[in-house]
Amino acid sequence: MFAATMEIVKRSDVGKFVVLPKRWIVERTFAWLALSRRLNRDYESIPQHSETMIQLAMIRLLLKCLSNF
């Protein structure tokens, strides 16, 4: 369905802060999804229900962003 490529970005073992490409976007999105109560624990027994809950959470986040315009 989607033609996407995945690039794994390793963390450096250097003791200083380094911005890694695209990694912060994924971590930020996971943090936003963790705010949803239904996604905080694994309540759903059917994988399609979990996928639907993720889609609903992202729709809610996008609508919240659009309402700020």
C-alpha distance (Angstrom), angle and dihedral (degrees) to the residues before:
residue distance angle dihedral
M1 . . .
F2 3.82 . .
A3 3.77 124.3 .
A4 3.79 101.4 -145.0
T5 3.76 132.7 152.7
M6 3.78 123.4 -148.4
E7 3.77 123.2 -142.8
I8 3.79 117.5 -169.0
V9 3.79 112.2 -144.3
K10 3.80 114.1 -158.0
R11 3.76 121.4 -148.3
S12 3.76 115.2 -117.2
D13 3.79 118.3 -120.7
V14 3.78 91.2 -137.7
G15 3.80 112.0 121.7
K16 3.81 94.8 -128.0
F17 3.80 130.6 83.3
V18 3.80 114.7 -93.0
V19 3.81 124.9 176.9
L20 3.79 108.7 -127.6
P21 3.80 119.2 -150.3
K22 3.82 115.1 -99.1
R23 3.82 93.0 -19.7
W24 3.80 93.6 104.2
I25 3.82 90.8 54.6
V26 3.80 91.7 58.0
E27 3.81 93.4 43.8
R28 3.82 91.0 48.8
T29 3.81 91.1 50.8
F30 3.81 91.7 49.6
A31 3.81 89.1 50.6
W32 3.81 90.8 52.2
L33 3.80 90.9 49.0
A34 3.80 90.9 49.7
L35 3.81 88.5 62.2
S36 3.81 89.6 69.3
R37 3.78 110.8 93.9
R38 3.81 94.7 -144.5
L39 3.81 91.3 52.4
N40 3.78 95.8 45.4
R41 3.82 91.0 78.4
D42 3.78 130.1 25.0
Y43 3.81 98.4 -104.2
E44 3.79 97.0 148.2
S45 3.79 119.0 86.5
I46 3.81 96.0 -170.9
P47 3.83 117.0 66.1
Q48 3.82 91.9 -140.5
H49 3.80 89.6 59.3
S50 3.80 90.9 52.8
E51 3.80 90.3 49.6
T52 3.80 90.2 50.2
M53 3.81 91.3 50.4
I54 3.82 90.1 52.0
Q55 3.80 90.6 50.0
L56 3.81 91.6 48.8
A57 3.81 91.0 49.1
M58 3.81 91.4 51.1
I59 3.82 91.3 46.9
R60 3.80 88.9 52.1
L61 3.81 91.0 50.3
L62 3.81 92.8 47.9
L63 3.81 92.2 48.3
K64 3.79 89.4 50.4
C65 3.82 90.1 52.6
L66 3.81 92.2 46.6
S67 3.79 92.4 50.0
N68 3.81 89.5 60.3
F69 3.83 91.7 64.7
